[in-house]
Amino acid sequence: MAEEAKAKAPKLADPIAATIDPASQEMIRRAQELNIDTVFDRAEQMKPCAIGVQGICCKNCSMGPCRLPLPKGGIVGEDTRKGLCGATANTIAARNFIRMIAGGASAHSDHGRSVAEVFMTAARKETDAYRIKDTNKLLAVAEALQVDTTVEVDGETKDRDIDEIALEVAKKAMNEWGKPEGELLYLKRAPQALYDKWTKAGVKPRNIDREIVEIMHRTHMGVDQDYKNLIKQGSRAAIADGWGGSMLATDLQDILFGTPYPLQSEANLGVMKEDHVNLIIHGHEPVLSEIIVAVAQRPEIIEYAKSKGAKGIQLSGICCTANEILQRHGVPSAATFLQQELAIITGACDAMVVDIQCIMQNLANVAKCFHTKLITTHPIAKMEQDNVLHIEFDEHHAVEDAEKIVKIAIDNFQNRRTEVMIPRQKATQIAGFGVESIQYHLGGTFRGTYYTLNDNIINGRIRGIAGVVGCNNARTRHNEAHITVVKELIKNDVIVLTTGCNAIACAMAGLLTPESAGVYCGPGLKEVCETVGIPPVLHLGSCVDNSRILLAATEVVKAGGLGKDISDLPAAGSAPEWMSEKAISIGHYFVCSGFYTVFGVTLPTSGAPVFHDYISKELEKQFGGMWDIEPDPIKHAQLMIAHIDRKRKELGIDKARDRVLMDMADRQKLEA
């Protein structure tokens, strides 16, 4: 009987095999002792579909699902696999792939739309909660959106009123989602050579929403059946995400909430405090969390917390809302995507407020085992469980909503019914880098360009640039691939730009401090980081802030000496532990922008070899970028380094340049 019971017991995750993070290991053990299942246990109990993971299962009509497994030994001769309607494996895989792009692009772009709506409210002065904080960024965005910042008065050029500019920017921005003709205005921010490639390939997005809707139409049963034509539409939608919805989200957030500049904070579950009210903000949209941060700092709110027995209020974040409030306010990051249940299992989470994207429904089940109040706030993101509170956010009543949420957390502090167990692990991080701050750190206000970065790439101290981004995936060991890839890159003198959960993972591993350069970097990158005073891994923000990487790469092109297009740069992109549709959209707009892009885990195209070869080889001829897949993190990083070395050779900078001491005459000749 004992053996029978043991056989029926659900399989549990081995904490050490599940994650490299000691804090997470401790919380997984605690969850198992309390008989609470987590994503790590469920990953052991449910294995992925072998056919679906290859991208060759079609369920786009009720005659299916049609599954087209690869024959043993692979394809020999003609591939004769067909669904009931005759759709080939290439058609099915391409449809599934671009539907993932549509899902990811819609998530990021709808985020951007929500920010644009709040921006419009602020521009119209309909709320006191939001105002323009960065007028310099507003003027830069106005130029990109073709909004005049000056006006002719009696033959004299004068600056326009800032409120007028803000209102016109808001209108122009909102128009990008659904204008009836033309193309996205931000496409012109790309290097001219890249813009010309998009024109030649016929992939310039017309507006953001149309490209997503057209994907859904084309992938309906019996419409587009050519994998090349399908991925062409996928490219339009992905570009509309990276150079449209995501970029607008980032820019408008910077204008409203302030453009980030480097600041110090901490990361991991150890940032929570037993004697404080712990309010955790989780999700992706910062429009509410910005106000929560402001409300939680009010003296009367802190006094209210003390009246309930707490010493204060400890805010912390999970996922990209964490990155948003970190980069502007220094609020510590408590957890990555896979740690969200573990934050509640500490027993110290008095409230978790969530908005959109990457919110596990099982949070409600875990919260039932503790005193935690789980609060949903977005009209498109509710949970069915009866223990979840829904306080729908309205930007016109933002402060009232935030006060209500913060007071719920405070009132719940006295209701803790389980022993608090907060892991001690936490690490210092420097975050808040962006296009502007990188420019300042490398060149200062005097020089004001990316010349210093380019010069150090050309002379070989910096081998190249890597954008390493993305989620966690329970099918891999939590954070291991993230950290292994990044360490391998910086060891080989590749500077890393990071966003999203990769950034949080790097913070937890101590890679986001200038001091880490002396421990983990090759000699060239170490010298640059120590001279300039920056970490070897630069935290650029949330997942919509991948658009900062696109613009940083564009600035490198503008600075000169490294080619005329992003595809000329010794640079590569990576998502070592990706899991969401957003990652596929991000990956594809990186590819379409000219980046060699490597994904870990798997890629849902392997069951259609012809289509897989097309996106991993043929797209390079159109855009200069291409897909690749490598689950092994060391090999993954080495693929990126090999690509960077190939680009260095093509640029003729594959040999390190000796340092030359120059007198004034030499400098004058150089400038001439």
PyMOL commands that set and color helices and strands:
alter all, ss='L'
color gray80, all
select helices_A, chain A and resi 2-8+15-18+22-33+39-45+52-54+89-123+135-144+162-175+185-189+192-201+208-218+227-257+269-271+286-296+299-307+319-329+337-345+362-368+395-415+435-447+451-458+480-491+500-508+514-520+523-532+543-559+566-568+581-592+609-623+633-651+664-671
alter helices_A, ss='H'
color red, helices_A
select strands_A, chain A and resi 57-58+66-67+150-153+156-159+263-267+277-282+313-318+333-335+349-354+373-376+388-390+427-431+464-468+494-498+537-539+571-575+596-599+626-629
alter strands_A, ss='S'
color yellow, strands_A
deselect
rebuild
show_as cartoon
